[in-house]
Amino acid sequence: MTISRHSSTPLSATKTLLLAASAMSCALAATPTMAQTVLETIIVQADRSPLQREQVGRSLTVITSDQIETMKAAYVTDVLRQVPGVAVAASGPAGTQTHVRIRGGDPAYTLVMIDGVVANSAGDGTFDFGLLQLGEVERIEILRGPQGAFWGTNAISGVVNIVTKAGIRSGLRTTLGTEFGSDGTRMGSVLLQYGQDNFNASGSFKARHTDGFNVSSFGDEKDGADHVDANLKFRADVSPSLTLDGNLRYGHTLSNFDEEPTMGDSFASTLSKELQGAIGGRWTSEDRSWFQSARFSVARLNAATDGDWYPDRDFSTARYKGTYQVGRTFYTPEFTNSEHTLTGGYDLTHETYTDSGRPDTYWRTTHSLTGEYRGRFENQFYLTAALRHDFNDQFKDFTSYSLSGAWQIPDSGTRLHASVGTGSATPSFTSMYYGFMSSFVPNPNLKPEQTFGWDIGVEQKFFDGQLTLDATLFGQEVEDLITSSGPSVHNVAGISTRKGLELTGTLDFLNGFVASASYTYTDARDPSGATELRKPAHLGVINLAYTFEEVPLTIHGSASFAGEAQDAVWLPPTWTPTPVTLAAFTDLSAGLNYKVNENVEVYGRVTNILDTPNQSVYGYNLAGRAFYLGAKASF
C-alpha cells in the first residue's frame, strides 16, 4: 500500500550500517567453493513462489501436518503459541476476539493468508483468530520481520500463511472426526479427498460448540460459541505446462461475550460470517525457464453485534485482489555454479467498508508493481531481494524493499541467516470513519505507519542434524505509530522501537522421542519510552512427544510461559486509559494418541493442568483446566 509522508526520506545511520553489513555478508558468502550441502526437502511459501526451507534468509517457522496431528489442538492460536516471537491475546473463551502479535508488533502488523487469500479484515486491518478453528491444515508458515516488499500493507511484523489439505493422487479417502470435552464442548468433522492423474480436490466441514465459561469475574453467565468452517479446494493439470487451482472457504461464528467484564456481566453476542475464495493458474514453458501466474481472490466479512450495554452494530468489509507475475529462471554454471530467478508482477487491491453507524460506503484502491530476484550459489548460499512500489488513491506512494541471505557453510552444520526490510500499514477504515459509538471521534487525517526491521542469526546442527539450535537477534523501528487518545486515535511523533532475541532448539535424538523449546525476549516501547501494551517481555515454550515402538501410542506435553505485560482499562465516560499489569502465567498441557488400527485413532488431552487463573487482556478470564476426548477414522 502507500504512505502519506516523506517516502524519499534518507535512511538513518543505523539503517545504512545494517544495509551495508548485510550486503557485505552477502557478497562474502557468495565466494565460490567446491563443497555442497544437501538441503532439507521441506518446501515453503515464504515468497510469492515456493522454495526450500534452507534457502530462506528471513526468520521462519514451519508447523507441519504431523505436528498438528500430534497436538490435536482445536484452534490455530493453540499452535501459534508454540512459535518464537508470537504472543496471543484473547478476550475470553473460543470465539471471542483473539489477536496475534509478532515480535512486539500490533495485531494489524500481522498479515494472515489462508490458501493464498489475505484474510485480514479490511475494516480494522487485523485478523480475528477467534473465528478460525484448526481444521484440515497441511502446514502453517510463520515469517517474522517486515514482509511488505512481498505482500504489501500490514505485513510489517510478519506473515502467517495457512495451507489447507489438498486432494490425494488417486482414489477417494474420507476422514471423520469427533470430540467431546469440558464446558459442554462437542465437535464433528469430515474431510473428503479425491484425485486422479491430472486432477485432485478436497472438501472439509467442521462444526464445534462450547457452552463456554464466564469471562467476567462477576456473576455466573457463561460465554459460549458455535463455529462452522467449510472448505473446498481443487487443482487441475490442464497440460504439462498449465495448471489451474481454486479454493473457497466459509466461516460462521456465533459468540457470546462480556462488553466490560471489569464492570460486570453483560449478555452481548456477535454473529460473524466469512467468505473467501480464489482462482488462479500457472503456466511454465517446456524447458521450465519461463513462468507466468495470475490469480483473483475475494475476502468478505459480515458481522452483527447484539449489544447489551452498548448499541447494536452491523458492519461488512470486502477485499478484491488480482495479481499477475511473470518470471524467468536461468543458470550460470561458469560463474559460481549459480541459479537465478527474476520475477516481475502487478497487484490490484480494492477494499470496501460499510458500518451501520455511518450512511456511506468507504473504499480505497491500490495498484502495486513488484520485482524479485532470487539467487542460489554453489548450492550453499541463497540471496533474495525484492522491491515494491504502491500507488494508493488516498495516501502518498510508498516503496518497500527486502534483502535476505542464508549461507549453509559446507561440512559444518552451520547456517547463517540475515534480513532487512521495510513496510507500511495503512490506517484502518474503523479508525478513520468508525461510527459505532457516538463517544468515539474518528480521525480521517491519519497517516500510514511505516517500519524498518532487521534480524541476524545462526543455526547450528549437531549429531547429523538430530539436534538443531538457533539464535536470532532482531530489531524494528516504527514511525507515525497510531494510538488511542481519549475517545479518538492519532499518529504519535517519533520512533517506536522493538528489539529482542529468539532462541530455539529441536531434538530428535532418540528413536521415537522429539523435543523442542524456544525463548523470546522482546522490548517494545513507544516514542516516549513507555512499554507498549499486551506485549510480554518474556515468552517461552517446551514441547515433548514420545511414540512407543511396541505399542501404537504417542504421549505429548507442553509448557508455555508468558511473562508480565502492561495493559490499560478504558472506562466511560472519559475513556481515559488506566494502567494495569497482566500477571505472568504458565500453562501445562498434555495428551495421548492411540491408534486402534491403521484407520482409527482415539485421543485425549488436558489443557491448563494446574488450573492457573490467567488473562492476556485485562479483565477477560481465560479457560481453566479442561479435558477433551476424541476419535478420527479414515477409509
Secondary structure in CASP SS format (residue, H / E / C, confidence):
PFRMAT SS
TARGET T0000
AUTHOR 0000-0000-0000
METHOD secondary structure of the structure
MODEL  1
M C 1.00
T C 1.00
I C 1.00
S C 1.00
R C 1.00
H C 1.00
S C 1.00
S C 1.00
T C 1.00
P C 1.00
L C 1.00
S C 1.00
A H 1.00
T H 1.00
K H 1.00
T H 1.00
L H 1.00
L H 1.00
L H 1.00
A H 1.00
A H 1.00
S H 1.00
A H 1.00
M H 1.00
S H 1.00
C H 1.00
A H 1.00
L H 1.00
A H 1.00
A C 1.00
T C 1.00
P C 1.00
T C 1.00
M C 1.00
A C 1.00
Q C 1.00
T C 1.00
V C 1.00
L C 1.00
E C 1.00
T C 1.00
I C 1.00
I E 1.00
V E 1.00
Q C 1.00
A C 1.00
D C 1.00
R C 1.00
S C 1.00
P C 1.00
L E 1.00
Q E 1.00
R H 1.00
E H 1.00
Q H 1.00
V C 1.00
G C 1.00
R C 1.00
S E 1.00
L E 1.00
T E 1.00
V E 1.00
I E 1.00
T E 1.00
S H 1.00
D H 1.00
Q H 1.00
I H 1.00
E H 1.00
T H 1.00
M H 1.00
K C 1.00
A C 1.00
A C 1.00
Y E 1.00
V H 1.00
T H 1.00
D H 1.00
V H 1.00
L H 1.00
R C 1.00
Q C 1.00
V C 1.00
P C 1.00
G C 1.00
V E 1.00
A E 1.00
V E 1.00
A E 1.00
A E 1.00
S C 1.00
G C 1.00
P C 1.00
A C 1.00
G C 1.00
T C 1.00
Q C 1.00
T E 1.00
H E 1.00
V E 1.00
R E 1.00
I E 1.00
R C 1.00
G C 1.00
G C 1.00
D C 1.00
P H 1.00
A H 1.00
Y H 1.00
T E 1.00
L E 1.00
V E 1.00
M E 1.00
I E 1.00
D C 1.00
G C 1.00
V E 1.00
V E 1.00
A C 1.00
N C 1.00
S C 1.00
A C 1.00
G C 1.00
D C 1.00
G C 1.00
T C 1.00
F C 1.00
D C 1.00
F H 1.00
G H 1.00
L H 1.00
L C 1.00
Q E 1.00
L C 1.00
G C 1.00
E C 1.00
V E 1.00
E E 1.00
R E 1.00
I E 1.00
E E 1.00
I E 1.00
L E 1.00
R E 1.00
G C 1.00
P C 1.00
Q C 1.00
G H 1.00
A H 1.00
F H 1.00
W H 1.00
G C 1.00
T C 1.00
N C 1.00
A C 1.00
I C 1.00
S C 1.00
G E 1.00
V E 1.00
V E 1.00
N E 1.00
I E 1.00
V E 1.00
T E 1.00
K C 1.00
A C 1.00
G C 1.00
I C 1.00
R C 1.00
S C 1.00
G E 1.00
L E 1.00
R E 1.00
T E 1.00
T E 1.00
L E 1.00
G E 1.00
T E 1.00
E E 1.00
F E 1.00
G E 1.00
S C 1.00
D C 1.00
G C 1.00
T E 1.00
R E 1.00
M E 1.00
G E 1.00
S E 1.00
V E 1.00
L E 1.00
L E 1.00
Q E 1.00
Y E 1.00
G E 1.00
Q E 1.00
D C 1.00
N C 1.00
F E 1.00
N E 1.00
A E 1.00
S E 1.00
G E 1.00
S E 1.00
F E 1.00
K E 1.00
A E 1.00
R E 1.00
H E 1.00
T E 1.00
D E 1.00
G E 1.00
F E 1.00
N C 1.00
V C 1.00
S C 1.00
S C 1.00
F C 1.00
G C 1.00
D C 1.00
E C 1.00
K C 1.00
D E 1.00
G E 1.00
A E 1.00
D E 1.00
H E 1.00
V E 1.00
D E 1.00
A E 1.00
N E 1.00
L E 1.00
K E 1.00
F E 1.00
R E 1.00
A E 1.00
D E 1.00
V C 1.00
S C 1.00
P C 1.00
S C 1.00
L E 1.00
T E 1.00
L E 1.00
D E 1.00
G E 1.00
N E 1.00
L E 1.00
R E 1.00
Y E 1.00
G E 1.00
H E 1.00
T E 1.00
L E 1.00
S E 1.00
N E 1.00
F E 1.00
D C 1.00
E C 1.00
E C 1.00
P C 1.00
T C 1.00
M C 1.00
G C 1.00
D C 1.00
S C 1.00
F C 1.00
A E 1.00
S E 1.00
T E 1.00
L E 1.00
S E 1.00
K E 1.00
E E 1.00
L E 1.00
Q E 1.00
G E 1.00
A E 1.00
I E 1.00
G E 1.00
G E 1.00
R E 1.00
W E 1.00
T E 1.00
S C 1.00
E C 1.00
D C 1.00
R C 1.00
S C 1.00
W E 1.00
F E 1.00
Q E 1.00
S E 1.00
A E 1.00
R E 1.00
F E 1.00
S E 1.00
V E 1.00
A E 1.00
R E 1.00
L E 1.00
N E 1.00
A E 1.00
A E 1.00
T E 1.00
D E 1.00
G C 1.00
D C 1.00
W C 1.00
Y C 1.00
P C 1.00
D C 1.00
R E 1.00
D E 1.00
F E 1.00
S E 1.00
T E 1.00
A E 1.00
R E 1.00
Y E 1.00
K E 1.00
G E 1.00
T E 1.00
Y E 1.00
Q E 1.00
V E 1.00
G E 1.00
R E 1.00
T E 1.00
F E 1.00
Y E 1.00
T E 1.00
P C 1.00
E C 1.00
F C 1.00
T C 1.00
N C 1.00
S E 1.00
E E 1.00
H E 1.00
T E 1.00
L E 1.00
T E 1.00
G E 1.00
G E 1.00
Y E 1.00
D E 1.00
L E 1.00
T E 1.00
H E 1.00
E E 1.00
T E 1.00
Y E 1.00
T E 1.00
D E 1.00
S C 1.00
G C 1.00
R C 1.00
P C 1.00
D C 1.00
T E 1.00
Y E 1.00
W E 1.00
R E 1.00
T E 1.00
T E 1.00
H E 1.00
S E 1.00
L E 1.00
T E 1.00
G E 1.00
E E 1.00
Y E 1.00
R E 1.00
G E 1.00
R E 1.00
F E 1.00
E C 1.00
N C 1.00
Q C 1.00
F E 1.00
Y E 1.00
L E 1.00
T E 1.00
A E 1.00
A E 1.00
L E 1.00
R E 1.00
H E 1.00
D E 1.00
F E 1.00
N E 1.00
D C 1.00
Q C 1.00
F C 1.00
K C 1.00
D C 1.00
F E 1.00
T E 1.00
S E 1.00
Y E 1.00
S E 1.00
L E 1.00
S E 1.00
G E 1.00
A E 1.00
W E 1.00
Q E 1.00
I E 1.00
P C 1.00
D C 1.00
S C 1.00
G C 1.00
T E 1.00
R E 1.00
L E 1.00
H E 1.00
A E 1.00
S E 1.00
V E 1.00
G E 1.00
T E 1.00
G E 1.00
S E 1.00
A E 1.00
T C 1.00
P C 1.00
S C 1.00
F H 1.00
T H 1.00
S H 1.00
M H 1.00
Y H 1.00
Y C 1.00
G C 1.00
F C 1.00
M C 1.00
S C 1.00
S C 1.00
F C 1.00
V E 1.00
P C 1.00
N C 1.00
P C 1.00
N C 1.00
L C 1.00
K C 1.00
P C 1.00
E E 1.00
Q E 1.00
T E 1.00
F E 1.00
G E 1.00
W E 1.00
D E 1.00
I E 1.00
G E 1.00
V E 1.00
E E 1.00
Q E 1.00
K E 1.00
F E 1.00
F C 1.00
D C 1.00
G C 1.00
Q C 1.00
L E 1.00
T E 1.00
L E 1.00
D E 1.00
A E 1.00
T E 1.00
L E 1.00
F E 1.00
G E 1.00
Q E 1.00
E E 1.00
V E 1.00
E E 1.00
D E 1.00
L E 1.00
I E 1.00
T E 1.00
S E 1.00
S E 1.00
G C 1.00
P C 1.00
S E 1.00
V E 1.00
H E 1.00
N E 1.00
V E 1.00
A E 1.00
G E 1.00
I E 1.00
S E 1.00
T E 1.00
R E 1.00
K E 1.00
G E 1.00
L E 1.00
E E 1.00
L E 1.00
T E 1.00
G E 1.00
T E 1.00
L E 1.00
D C 1.00
F C 1.00
L C 1.00
N C 1.00
G C 1.00
F E 1.00
V E 1.00
A E 1.00
S E 1.00
A E 1.00
S E 1.00
Y E 1.00
T E 1.00
Y E 1.00
T E 1.00
D E 1.00
A E 1.00
R E 1.00
D C 1.00
P C 1.00
S C 1.00
G C 1.00
A C 1.00
T E 1.00
E C 1.00
L C 1.00
R C 1.00
K C 1.00
P C 1.00
A C 1.00
H E 1.00
L E 1.00
G E 1.00
V E 1.00
I E 1.00
N E 1.00
L E 1.00
A E 1.00
Y E 1.00
T E 1.00
F C 1.00
E C 1.00
E C 1.00
V C 1.00
P C 1.00
L E 1.00
T E 1.00
I E 1.00
H E 1.00
G E 1.00
S E 1.00
A E 1.00
S E 1.00
F E 1.00
A E 1.00
G C 1.00
E C 1.00
A E 1.00
Q E 1.00
D E 1.00
A E 1.00
V E 1.00
W E 1.00
L E 1.00
P C 1.00
P C 1.00
T C 1.00
W C 1.00
T E 1.00
P E 1.00
T E 1.00
P E 1.00
V E 1.00
T E 1.00
L E 1.00
A C 1.00
A C 1.00
F E 1.00
T E 1.00
D E 1.00
L E 1.00
S E 1.00
A E 1.00
G E 1.00
L E 1.00
N E 1.00
Y E 1.00
K E 1.00
V C 1.00
N C 1.00
E C 1.00
N C 1.00
V E 1.00
E E 1.00
V E 1.00
Y E 1.00
G E 1.00
R E 1.00
V E 1.00
T E 1.00
N C 1.00
I C 1.00
L C 1.00
D C 1.00
T C 1.00
P C 1.00
N C 1.00
Q C 1.00
S C 1.00
V E 1.00
Y C 1.00
G C 1.00
Y E 1.00
N C 1.00
L C 1.00
A C 1.00
G C 1.00
R C 1.00
A E 1.00
F E 1.00
Y E 1.00
L E 1.00
G E 1.00
A E 1.00
K E 1.00
A E 1.00
S E 1.00
F C 1.00
END
